[in-house]
Amino acid sequence: MNTDAVEVRESWVPMIAIALGQMLMSFNVAALPVSLAGMVASFGVPPTTVATGIVMYSLSVAGFVMLGAKLVQRFGSTAVFRAVIGVFAVAQMLMVVSWAAPVMLGAQLLAGLAASVIVPALVALIAHHYRGAQQATAVGALGSARAAAGVAAFLIGGMLGTFIGWRPVFGILVVAAAVVFWLSFRLKPEDARPEVKIDLIGVALAAAAIIMIVFGFNNLNRWGLGVARPGAPFNVFGLSPAPIMIVVGAILLQSFIAWCKRVTARGGTPLLDLSVISSSRERAAVYAMFTVVGLEAMLNFTVPLYIQIVQGRTPIETAIAMMPFNLTVFFTAMLVVKLYDRVAPRRIAQGGFVLCVIGLLWLAWVVRNDWSAIPVMLGLITFGIGQGALVTLVFNVLVTAAPKSLAGDVGSLRGTTQNLAAGVGTAVAGALLVGLLSAGIMVRIADNPQLPPAVVSQIDLDSINFVSNDRLLGIMEATGAGPAEAAEAVRVNAEARLQALKIGLLLMALLAALAIIPAGRLPAYRPGEIPDGITPRGAKA
């Protein structure tokens, strides 16, 4: 038996390529919030436009990851992985040379399309190269690679962004992608499977649904929550297109589910096998996954926004402020598995969401204008413990609830859910905070004797956004306001910003609280009942 184990033991060189492939995607996503202020200054756009880059990436991954899984099956994981790594490198080159915000957005869209194929390819490559204990070790390494890349992105991105600029951060990814491409020739080739059919109608329905939903959420603030705002590209009888897109997206999503059922009934291969979400336990796992990833995206947008734009601090200071959170998520995600043989998954999930609620409520209470304060760090660490436990748990539960033959469909479902949640979470955070800021400013300037109508009328109140005090003073000077009026505008803006942040954190806590009850429907495994096997924690883009 030991002889057989030695004979089948494979080289770890392929795993280096696989882990680096995971790190490319995770580094890219984590580097965007750290580079927020630099991009805002380079492109002359509001922070929400840069956030759209995160949304574009997540949207393309969520929309096409199911197609990516089928491409990997049909053409072979090794060949497909090598090709999309090249596409990812081109996307990062575009990031480095971006001369305008639309170019940056296009680069992130292209990177997301590449990642939609890399996500399922990583798990397929591990299954193709390793067996038994080596396979379990490789899967664990993939999860660690994702977490480590997030920490590295904040550190490296913070230092480069502070002392050199944001573009070299993405230049590193160009070099890293070239290394991965070179290492990909050490991967074992996998035969293509031309018998695998791709459901193009399912692809179109799934992609259209996700694009409509994410774009709708991302433009709620710009186009209007109800009545169309001046920035809306069109209106429907005066109604904003944003909520209409969300509704249409939801209808298309239902149509996709109905189409998958139809394909299955006639004996075909659907884009997604719906049996992976047939029970309430599995749907609860998907809901928990969507919620926790969405909360993470909201916090990862909110904190850099406040530190860099409001406080005017450097990217390295942002990295330092976020480091306790990132390290906590990293270590908790690795250590929580030790609880699986003693605590039921539903209890871990409920406890994780309770910690998220406590952390967010604590942040809403203690946050002032100094994110370096110890109480704020405690809040971030508390939230990080809950986040780390949940991120590892919910996918393991989903995998163990489905037969091994549906592992590919579970992986596709996970990629879609996580990236859709990341896109929607970032979009909602931007729209929510800007909406709260706008409402707060409107209330404070109404009948304010220190801000006369002659001055207020020169300010574009239809495009209120987060700006630093220095920039606001510049805007006020352009209106001809006196020193006293400019100082009052700064005071009003500072109060409204802090109020928007606090209310935003409270609403995030409410969202986490709403997930506690559904999390109770997760399977209550007895000790030792969760099987060892492939649990690709690191497949998130």
Number of C-alpha atoms within 10 A of each C-alpha: 6 6 7 8 11 9 9 12 14 14 12 13 12 20 24 18 23 26 24 20 30 26 28 26 25 25 27 25 22 19 26 26 29 34 28 24 24 20 25 17 11 14 16 12 13 19 23 25 20 23 22 23 25 29 29 26 30 31 31 26 35 32 28 25 30 30 25 23 26 24 21 26 24 18 16 20 28 23 19 21 28 19 15 20 25 16 19 27 25 17 25 26 19 22 27 20 13 19 12 14 20 14 16 24 23 18 24 29 22 23 28 32 26 28 33 31 27 32 28 31 29 26 25 22 23 23 16 16 20 21 16 14 12 17 18 19 13 25 25 17 19 28 23 21 24 25 24 17 23 24 25 19 24 29 22 20 30 25 21 18 25 19 11 11 17 26 20 16 26 26 18 18 23 23 14 18 24 15 15 24 20 12 18 24 14 15 20 14 15 18 13 17 14 10 8 14 15 18 17 12 14 22 20 15 21 27 24 18 24 26 20 23 26 29 22 26 24 27 24 25 25 21 23 21 20 15 17 21 21 14 14 18 11 14 17 10 8 11 18 26 24 27 22 18 20 21 16 16 24 16 14 21 20 15 16 24 18 14 17 21 17 13 16 16 11 8 8 13 15 24 26 25 20 18 14 19 18 11 11 13 21 24 18 22 28 21 17 26 24 24 23 27 23 28 24 22 23 25 22 22 24 19 18 27 24 22 21 24 20 18 16 15 15 21 30 22 21 27 24 15 22 24 20 19 23 25 19 20 26 24 16 20 24 16 12 16 14 9 13 17 14 12 14 18 26 24 17 22 28 24 18 27 30 20 24 31 26 19 25 26 21 21 25 23 16 16 19 14 14 13 21 15 13 11 15 22 20 16 25 25 23 25 29 27 26 27 28 26 27 29 23 23 25 27 23 22 22 26 25 19 19 17 11 13 8 16 20 19 24 25 26 26 22 28 27 26 23 25 29 27 28 30 33 29 28 31 28 22 26 28 21 20 23 23 20 19 24 22 14 19 21 15 12 16 18 12 11 12 9 14 18 14 13 11 16 16 10 14 14 8 12 11 14 16 17 22 20 17 19 12 11 17 18 11 15 22 14 11 16 13 20 12 12 11 19 22 17 16 23 19 14 18 23 20 15 22 24 19 18 22 23 22 18 23 26 19 16 23 24 15 18 24 18 14 21 20 14 19 27 18 19 26 20 16 16 13 12 10 12 18 10 12 15 21 23 25 23 24 27 24 27
